[in-house]
């Protein structure tokens, strides 16, 4: 009887979540028509390209859509939309609630159910950061190869497709996807616009944008590639310096925490009182405790803010 009621509850929650997500204003990835008489004189006057949600959007659905796309889940599982992602979370949360309620208790069941969305968000963040890092590792390699092939090819898409045989990681996967897209017959501008959206890294998008503009105005590819290489080198140097500073800050914070714990342990022994009373039993102890927690939170938020993808 309990399992029948749990199944009915599951179906009701599933239906409610589906209705709620369908009601939300989700833009997602869509197609629009871009019109430009200046840049598209040699091609069709109307070019279709994919448009992602604005990276600065505050809408929850837009942020999830970007995370699904740039984490690689949308590429591996085309059906992985925001609606399906929410329903998957609801399904996992309900079964966690049923299992914990059966074996541990109601309080643990609620805690586990509320922890499921946090776990799903953490998985998306880890996959997205890993893809961003792997893209960054091959940036200079693709630019150097493109600079070498630019002496024999005039089309930027052909240059990038020649580089695809020597590049791995997300960039290599993107170039293979661009090869299949090119085989379907669209022009160079559309292929470059698609490639620009496939990877999140700002230097990759800047590199593809420069190639696109260069091809539209028949500029010198070598000059554009040299500028892209210098810009990417400066970016990577800054990233390494920032990572070194963050690593030093973490080590110093760990050292401060260890020294503070040793001092508190010594004070509890000298004053013959418990650690809880020392930290929260008097007004000076409460002020010091709040002050230390504030410093720790400020440190954590500062590091997380400075480590945003693409922040310079």
N, C-alpha and C positions, 0 to 999 in steps of 0.2 A: 504493500500500500504506500509506503514511504517513497519507493522508487517511482511509482506512478505519479504521485504529487510532485516530486522533483522534476520529472519529465514534463509535466504540464507547465510547471513554473518556468522551465527552460524554454519551452515553445513560446510562452507569453513574453518573456524577456527578449527572445530573439526577434519576435515580431515588433515589439516596441522599439528596439534598437534600430531595426531596419527602417521603420517609419521615421524615426528621429533623424537618422543620417540622410535619408532621402529628402527630408524637409529642409536640411541645412543648405546654405548657398555654397556649393563647392564648384569651383571653376575647373581645376585639374588641368590636364593637358588637352588642348583643343587645337583646331586648325582655323586660321584666319587667312584672309587674302590681303597681301601687301601690294600696294600700287606705287610705282615710282617710274616716271618717264625718263629721269636722268640716268639712274643706275641700271635700268633693265632694258636699255635700248637694243642690245644685241640678243635679248632673250624674250620670253613672253612678257606681256604687260602685267600679268597677274601670276604671282608665284605663291604657292602654298608652303607654309612653314609652321612647325609646332611652336606653341607659346606656353611656357611654364608660368605658374603663379609668381608674382613678384617676391623676390627673396626677402624684402623688407616688410612683407605683409604680416599683420598681426592676427589674421584669421587662423584658427586652429586647423581647419581643414587644409588650408594652403600650406602650412608648415608640415603637416603629415604627408601631403602630396609630394612636396620637395624631398622629404626624407626618404620616402619610398622610391622615388626616381633616382636620387643620387646615391642611395645605398646599394643600388644594383638589384634590389628585389623586383622592381618593375620590369627590368630587362630579362631576368630569369623566369619570372612568373607574370606574364602579361595580364592575367586576370586579377592581380593584386592591386585593387583600387582602394580608396579610402573606406568605402562601405564594407568591402570584404575584410579589410584590416580591423575595423571596429567590431564586426561580427565575430572574427576570430578571437579577439580579446574577450568579448562577452562569453563565448563558448568556453575559453580556457578559465576565465574567472568563475563561471558557474560550476564547472567540474572541480576546480580547486575548493570551492565553497562546500560542495557536496562531500568530497573526500575528507576534508578537515573536520566538517561538522559530524561526520560519521565516526571518526577515530579519535579526535581530540576535544572538540567542543565548539560552541557557537562563537566565542570571542576569537579563537584562532582562525575559524572559518572566515569571519569578516576581515580579519587582518590579511589573510592570504588572498582573498578576493580583491581587496584594494591594492595589494602589492603587484598584481598581474599587469595592470597598465603601466606601472613604473618599470617593470621588467621588460615589457615590449618596447617602451621608449628607449631604454638603455641599449637594447639590442640594435635598434635602428641607428642610434647615435654611434655605437661602436663600428657598425658596418660602414656608415657614412664617413667617419674619420679615417678608417682603414683605406677606403677607396680614394679619399683625398690625398693621403700620404703616398700611396702607390702611384698616383698620377704625378705627384711632385717629384718622385724619384726619376722619372723618365722625361722630364720636360726638356732639359738641356740636350739629351740624347736625340730627341725628335727634331729639335731646332738645328743641331749640327748636321744631322743626316739630310734634312731638307735643304740646308745651305749647300751641301755637296751635290745633291741631285738637281738643284736649280740651274746648273750650267747646261743640262741636257734636256730639261723639260720646261715648257712655258705655262702649262696649266697647273695651278696650285693643287687641285685635287689629284692630278696624276703624280705630282711630287710626293704628296702625302701617302698615296697608295703604294708607291715604291718604297717608302720608309716603313710601311706596315710589316714587311717581311723581317725586319730587324728589331722591332720594338715589342716588348711584352707589357704585361699589366693592363690596366684599364685603357690606356692609350692604344695599345695593340688591338684590343677588342673593339674599340671605337673605329679604328681604321678598317677592320674587317667588316664591320657593319656599314661603313661608308662605301666599301667596295660593292656590297650587295645592293645598296641604294643606287649607286652609280650605274649598275647593270640594268636598272629599271628605266633609265633614260632621262632623269631630270637634269637640269642645267647645273653648272658649277656653283652658282650662287645658292641654290637651294641645298645642295649637298654640304656646302660650307656652313650654312645656317644650321642645318641638322647636326653637324659635327660640333658646332659651338655649344649647343645645348646638351650634348650627351655627357659632358664632364663638368664638374662643378668648379674646378680650380680657376681662379681669376686670370692667371697668366696663360693658361691654355685658351681661355675665351679671348683674351687680348691677342694672342698669337694668331688664332683663326680669323679674328676680325681684321687684323692687319693684312693677312693674305687676301681676304675678300675685297677689301678696299684697293689693295695693290692690283688685283686682277681687273677690277672695274675701271681703273684709271690707267692701266697698262704701265705701271711703274716698274722700277728695277727690283726684282725679288731679292737680290743679294743684299742690297742696302736695308730693306725691311727686315730680313732675317738677321742681319748683324745687329740691328737695334733691338730686336726681340731677344737675342742671345744676351746682350749686355743688360737689358732690363731684368731678365730672368736670373742672371748671375747675381745682380744686386739684391733681388728678392730672396734668393736662397741663402745668401750670406746673412741677410737680416734675420731670416728664420732660424739659422743656426745660432746666431748671437742671442736671440730671444729664448731659445730652448736652453742655452747655457745659463742664462740669468734665472730662468724658472727652476732649473735643476739646483742651482746654488741656493735659491730662496727656500726650496723644499728641505734641503739639508739643514739649513739654519733653523727653520721652524721645527723640524724634528729634534734638533739639539736643544732648542729652547724648551720644548715640551718635556724632554727627558730630564733636564736640569730642574724644571719646575716641579716635576713629580718627586725628584730626590729631595728637594727643599721641603715640600709638603710632608714627606715621610719623616724627615728629620724633625720638623716642627711638631708633628703629632707625638713623637717620642719624647721630646723635651718638655712639652706642655702637658703631657699625659691626658690627651683628649682624642676623641675619634675624628676621622677625616671629614665625616659629614658635618659634625658640629663646627669644625674649623672653617669649612667652606660656606656653610649656610646657617650657622647657629648664632651669628652676631651681625650687626650692621656693617662693620668694616669687612667681615668675611664675605657678605653678600655683594658689597660694592666691588671687591676685588674679583670675585667669581664672575660677575656680569662683565667686568672690564676684560678679563682674560677670554671669555667666550666671544665677546665682540671683536677682539683682535683676531681670534682664530677664524671667525666667519668672514671678516674683512679680507683676510689673507686668502681664504678659499675662493671667494667671489672675485677677487682681483686676478687670481691665476686663471680662473675659468673665463673671465672676460677677455684677458689678454690672449687666450688660446683659441679665439674664434676663427673659423675657417676663413681664410683670405684676409684677415686683419693684418694691417701693416703699421 
